[in-house]
Amino acid sequence: MAGNRKTIEMTGTEYTMTRRRYEGYCAMCGGITVDSGVEPDAEFRSCPDCGKEEVFGIEQAMLMGLVDIMDVDVFG
């Protein structure tokens, strides 16, 4: 399944806000979970949109190369 995973581009501010809100990223449908309580290091959670167990915490997704930060204001 790893070959079918999507990547996402976001700004550092978007990344920081996604992390603070405990949102996750679905590598299958490309969606950001909202009000989901996904820990930043979570792996293989169920996606509320597509149903696949491909939701990762945003930090984990970045470590896996699924998130591309488009600027350098991550700590801003």
URQUI-V707017 format. One record per residue. N is the residue number from 0. RES is the residue in one letter. OMEGA is omega in degrees with one decimal (999 if undefined). Layout:
((N RES OMEGA) (N RES OMEGA))
//
This chain:
((0 M -175.8) (1 A -179.5) (2 G -179.0) (3 N -175.6) (4 R 179.2) (5 K 173.0) (6 T -179.7) (7 I 173.9) (8 E 176.5) (9 M 176.5) (10 T 176.2) (11 G 178.4) (12 T 177.7) (13 E 178.2) (14 Y -179.1) (15 T -179.6) (16 M 177.6) (17 T 179.0) (18 R -178.5) (19 R -179.2) (20 R -178.2) (21 Y 175.3) (22 E 179.6) (23 G 179.4) (24 Y 176.6) (25 C -177.3) (26 A 178.3) (27 M -177.7) (28 C 178.0) (29 G -177.6) (30 G 171.6) (31 I 178.7) (32 T -178.3) (33 V -179.9) (34 D -173.8) (35 S 179.2) (36 G -179.8) (37 V 177.7) (38 E -178.3) (39 P -178.7) (40 D -178.0) (41 A 177.9) (42 E 170.1) (43 F 173.7) (44 R -179.2) (45 S -179.9) (46 C 178.9) (47 P -179.0) (48 D -174.9) (49 C 177.9) (50 G -179.7) (51 K 177.3) (52 E -176.6) (53 E 176.3) (54 V 178.4) (55 F 170.4) (56 G -171.9) (57 I 176.8) (58 E 179.2) (59 Q 178.8) (60 A 178.8) (61 M 178.5) (62 L 180.0) (63 M -179.9) (64 G -179.7) (65 L -179.5) (66 V 174.6) (67 D 177.3) (68 I -172.7) (69 M 175.4) (70 D -173.6) (71 V -178.7) (72 D -177.0) (73 V -177.8) (74 F -176.6) (75 G 999))
//
